[in-house]
Amino acid sequence: MTELPGYAAVVLAGGRAARLGGQAKPQLAVGGRSMLSTVLAAVADADERVVVGPPQEVPTGVVVLREQPPGGGPVPALCAGLTAVTAEVVAVLAADLPFLTPALVGELRTRLTGDGVLVVDGAGRDQLLLGVWRTAALRAAVADVSGPTSVRALLAPLAVRRYRPATAPGAPAPWTDCDTPADLARARAVSPPSS
């Protein structure tokens, strides 16, 4: 098996979490640790790990940056994160993925062709903040941004491969995110107990 090239990880950890009562969503615990800790553990082998959002506790060696304007959304956050990336490949991930695993990140890295690869969920929806990209392609895409832009519009011109990971029966899907109190409660209910 060919060894994969090094990569960076940009974790988008901003947002106001208004639907969760304004709490710092990435720091909410599922399975005995914060969702941000789970995401950072899934990319522990990255050459560079960058968290974009308000100041928060992160492991040593992880860079924390703030998007401009603060709370400006995922596209400004991605722009900020890319400034700290030197690797040719970058994983772009939401911070609220409590079931993300190193294995899934590895699967995405092995499937990288064209400009990027992202996960498609069980309902056939693109998970725009669960993918691996060529850094140059993302930099070119954000360079053309003027005014408010959605991640979907930003990525639309890129050559994107889609990956539907298999999930074991009864196991939580790796694309599960936690946007509402109900999402968080469901994730906590199916999370394996921490060891």
Long-range contacts (C-beta under 8 A, 24 or more apart in sequence): 4-106, 4-109, 4-110, 5-87, 5-88, 5-89, 6-46, 6-47, 6-87, 6-89, 7-46, 7-47, 7-87, 7-88, 7-89, 7-90, 7-91, 7-109, 7-132, 8-46, 8-47, 8-48, 8-49, 8-50, 8-84, 8-85, 8-86, 8-87, 8-89, 8-90, 8-91, 8-135, 9-40, 9-43, 9-46, 9-48, 9-49, 9-50, 9-90, 9-91, 9-93, 9-105, 10-50, 10-52, 10-78, 10-81, 10-82, 10-84, 10-85, 10-90, 10-91, 10-92, 10-93, 11-36, 11-39, 11-40, 11-43, 11-49, 11-50, 11-51, 11-52, 11-81, 11-93, 11-94, 11-95, 12-52, 12-53, 12-74, 12-77, 12-78, 12-81, 12-92, 12-93, 12-94, 12-95, 12-129, 13-51, 13-52, 13-53, 13-54, 13-56, 13-95, 14-52, 14-53, 14-54, 14-66, 14-67, 14-70, 14-71, 14-72, 14-73, 14-74, 14-77, 15-53, 15-71, 15-73, 16-71, 19-179, 19-180, 19-181, 20-178, 20-179, 20-180, 20-181, 20-184, 21-181, 24-54, 24-56, 25-95, 25-96, 25-178, 26-51, 26-53, 26-56, 26-95, 26-96, 27-56, 27-57, 28-96, 28-178, 28-184, 30-98, 30-178, 30-184, 30-187, 30-188, 30-191, 31-98, 31-188, 31-191, 31-192, 31-193, 31-194, 32-191, 32-193, 32-194, 33-194, 35-95, 35-96, 35-97, 35-98, 35-178, 36-95, 38-97, 38-98, 38-99, 38-100, 39-93, 39-94, 39-95, 39-97, 39-100, 41-102, 42-93, 42-97, 42-100, 42-101, 42-102, 42-104, 42-105, 43-91, 43-93, 43-102, 43-105, 44-102, 45-102, 46-87, 46-91, 47-86, 47-87, 48-84, 48-85, 48-86, 48-87, 50-81, 50-84, 50-85, 51-95, 52-77, 52-78, 52-80, 52-81, 53-77, 53-95, 73-148, 74-129, 74-151, 75-142, 75-145, 75-148, 75-149, 75-150, 75-151, 75-154, 78-138, 78-142, 78-151, 78-154, 79-142, 79-145, 82-135, 82-138, 82-139, 82-142, 85-135, 87-135, 88-134, 88-135, 88-136, 89-132, 89-133, 89-134, 89-135, 90-132, 90-133, 90-135, 90-138, 91-131, 91-132, 91-133, 92-129, 92-131, 92-132, 92-133, 92-138, 93-129, 93-130, 94-129, 94-130, 94-177, 96-177, 96-178, 96-179, 97-130, 97-174, 97-175, 97-176, 97-177, 98-172, 98-176, 98-178, 98-187, 98-191, 99-172, 99-173, 99-174, 99-176, 99-187, 99-191, 100-130, 100-174, 101-174, 104-165, 104-174, 105-132, 107-163, 107-165, 108-132, 108-163, 111-161, 111-163, 112-161, 113-159, 113-161, 114-158, 114-159, 114-160, 114-161, 115-158, 115-159, 115-160, 116-155, 116-158, 116-159, 116-160, 116-161, 117-160, 117-161, 117-162, 117-163, 118-155, 118-160, 118-161, 118-162, 118-163, 119-162, 119-163, 119-164, 119-165, 119-174, 119-175, 120-162, 120-163, 120-164, 121-173, 121-175, 122-164, 122-167, 122-173, 122-175, 126-152, 126-160, 126-162, 127-175, 128-152, 128-155, 130-174, 130-175, 131-160, 133-158
